[in-house]
Amino acid sequence: MTEQLRLMAVHAHPDDESSKGAATMARYVSEGVDVLVVTCTGGERGSILNPKLQGDKYIEENIHEVRRKEMDEAREILGVGQEWLGFVDSGLPEGDPLPPLPEGCFALEDVESAAGPLVRSIRSFRPQVITTYDENGGYPHPDHIMTHKITMVAWEGAADAERFPEDEFGPVWQPSKLYYNQGFNRPRTVALHEALLARGLESPYGEWLDRWKEFERVERTLTTYVPCAEFFGIRDKALIAHATQIDPDGGWFRVPLELQQEVWPTEEYELAKSLVDTSLPEDDLFAGIRENA
């Protein structure tokens, strides 16, 4: 191996990096891969989901600063680098009909312009592999969908000096592979659900599976299964660092760690773009790249 391997994970909000692909990143960090998380927004409009912290006046008045500190702690736990793109959280609109998105938010930005800072980051960091969300955002949050949009523009634009001039955005760079995070997939959910019931334990996934049926969610193609069970504990610590978003006694942690490691020891991805030859299914995001590095 002559070239440093580099992985970039593009996420919408602080905490997304710890709930989607965190164990994968921790594994690659342990192997010497340079990993960078790019966070599109500051999470300013995220609700305080941890009931233990709801009503805290300081947190409510300083949510932007608090979430930055949480991100710093999670970043250190995972061992990754991290950059902010500086866009403003759009919030998750609720109601019927849905209210309009707030003026100036990330989801209302011009896609081509909003991709510019990410192009600059890609050209500076020069990752061979990028991970992000699919066209549905993983779930239909406007910031997740916008994250997908700008990442797809940046994937092409990072190598296009006419579209994004080098004097403004840096020397061109072409990543080799792009993946969609698919950790919240039906096969994994069913496997954990059935394993819990078989052991006489309560499962938090019954309602999830019912909603899957209700909304007739289209199953994604899982192409890549990254073994990372020994890093699930690091993933959980990073997630808990986002204290305003995660209750350590909540549903995220109802499945015993040992059961997860035994029943489903991987994190899953969908290979969306590849400029290298690889055989599916994969067990490595750098498959086809290591051999030529």
Disulfide bonds with the S-S distance in Angstrom:
none
